[in-house]
Amino acid sequence: MLSEFSLIDRFFARRARITPRAVLGIGDDCALFAPSAGEMLAISTDMLVEGRHFLADVDPHALGHKALAVNLSDLAAMGAKPQAFTLALALPQAREEWLAAFSEGMFEIAERFDCELVGGDTTGGPLNICITVFGEVPPQLALRRDAAQPGDDIWVSGTLGDARAGLGVLRQEWSVDAGDAATFCRALERPEPRVALGLALRGHARSALDISDGLAGDLLHILERSRVNATVDVDAVPRSAALRRLPSDLQRRCTLAGGDDYELCFTAPAAARAAIEAAGYSVAVPVTRIGTISALQNAAAEPAISWHDAAGMPLTLTLQGFDHFHAN
Amino acid sequence: MLSEFSLIDRFFARRARITPRAVLGIGDDCALFAPSAGEMLAISTDMLVEGRHFLADVDPHALGHKALAVNLSDLAAMGAKPQAFTLALALPQAREEWLAAFSEGMFEIAERFDCELVGGDTTGGPLNICITVFGEVPPQLALRRDAAQPGDDIWVSGTLGDARAGLGVLRQEWSVDAGDAATFCRALERPEPRVALGLALRGHARSALDISDGLAGDLLHILERSRVNATVDVDAVPRSAALRRLPSDLQRRCTLAGGDDYELCFTAPAAARAAIEAAGYSVAVPVTRIGTISALQNAAAEPAISWHDAAGMPLTLTLQGFDHFHAN
């Protein structure tokens, strides 16, 4: 059994391949850190709990990746550049093998995004991973949820639904061939935060968020904060080749209510279409137009999404986004 | 059962009596926030787990207080001024009564220290509270752990040991009269972060930390980071009148290895004695000299604490600070 202090020294010490940003990091009461001149800190915190955000037998390397990836995804959704993070970790026991794999998974993605671990806390307890991440963004370029305007196009990055399809495979809700299963499970366990795309969208997109709880629920957050409606073509929602091999009702369930996609959903004026396409191209991430923002019918109306298919036929969906106090 | 979003709206919305510091707070992917010119952010994170940091039947109002208090205590130990915090909360169930009391306890102390809740996360799961707190301090005035020098006095604020005595009462390790029990339990459940003292010590103290795991273990962190030794008079360690009514071996156990005190331990040159006394007086917090920092015997030596009693008789203590991977 390792003590807290030897654990931090062994598995969470400063890494040479990450730019040091804190003037004081792990080992004091606080880290000391400041954003660059003209930038603000973008701060987000996410807590991952066993049985709810990951299964008990998850590969610890993948878990280390995902714990930081979902936080970096929040920075991406803000158009912020990753700088640093803190890690608080409750562990039922300090198993060296598990910690070695977990910290390796976490630092691999931390190095890739040059994001320094500047502080943390470790304790015994049911497995719980809480990361707070810090990025930088000039405030006037931040991609907020409350900035969508009538007439904006609605875009999403990458493809949606694979992570939910992977969960279904692990839960044996459906079975697919080994190749598709690997595609889906990789999407679930190794989400790729769209940080470069978020940066490329600065000055072009108006509003953005990352899709963590399903497109239907998450897009509604933009609508509620911006006080607008949306119309979405469900057949335009981008899907992987693997997902297209599932029955079409499952495709819709996975793409619209799936969760764990960590793709960006964003809005931009129609005049910015070429710039948005160029931004996606510049970072090698496909971007797809799926709908349009429109005005509320009156000031008291509840923002809503109107769904239709490729033929323009209205669809009634009763899908809900993932809510952490309900079963998925 | 409340959903995540209605829960945040109802219990964790922005409070009127706290100065808004984030240009964007709860409800977007990230909070946007920057320190004042010339200041750095001091950042600390603490995770509290049921059964380890608090008992299952703890008053939720006290728990809300303590969860933020222990984080503010880290800012105090840095000489930093509280600005903002994020809260991540895993709850086995969303009980309104519990959440109302917890959030009230948390916001009472947040208002007192004018510290804004700028973001967070809620999820189902075994009860777990993870707060990341942000303060401001000019970097050259920060009270670091690595700045103690030979000849420095060692000081502590307030009195030590009451919180550990309270834990002993709750665990029925010992019994005391009702008045002392109330004193001890209040110390355990309602620690008061020494924020004002930390600010008053800027420019006078050299090194500091907060005593969360027991004086013996925590002072050693200053010694290890500063590469120095310490000599401490155990009889000079300040104790409450209630603690002085316990047997003397228990007094020592509680004051030296107790944990959960959240008093400051700091070092300062002997020439600063009057300034330190004045700083304590200005914020109405007693400060007591308990020992002296000395040089290591050689560069390879392990830093250590020499304990003695009021008569100068050396004492051998085998106390250890609280380590979260060992039983206390």
Interface residues (C-beta under 8 A of the other chain):
Chain A: M1 L2 S3 E4 F5 L7 V23 L24 G27 D28 D29 C30 A31 L32 F33 A34 P35 E39 M40 L41 A42 I43 S44 T45 D46 M47 V49 E50 G51 R52 H53 D74 L75 A77 M78 A80 T86 L87 A88 L89 A90 A94 V118 G119 G120 D121 T122 T123 G124 G125 P126 N128 C130 T132 F134 G135 V137 P139 A142 R144 R145 D146 A208 L209 D210 H221 R225 D323 H324 F325 H326
Chain B: M1 L2 S3 E4 F5 L7 V23 L24 G27 D28 D29 C30 A31 L32 F33 A34 P35 E39 M40 L41 A42 I43 S44 T45 D46 M47 V49 E50 G51 R52 H53 D74 L75 A77 M78 A80 T86 L87 A88 L89 A90 Q93 A94 V118 G119 G120 D121 T122 T123 G124 G125 P126 N128 C130 T132 F134 G135 V137 P139 A142 R144 R145 D146 A208 L209 D210 R225 D323 H324 F325 H326
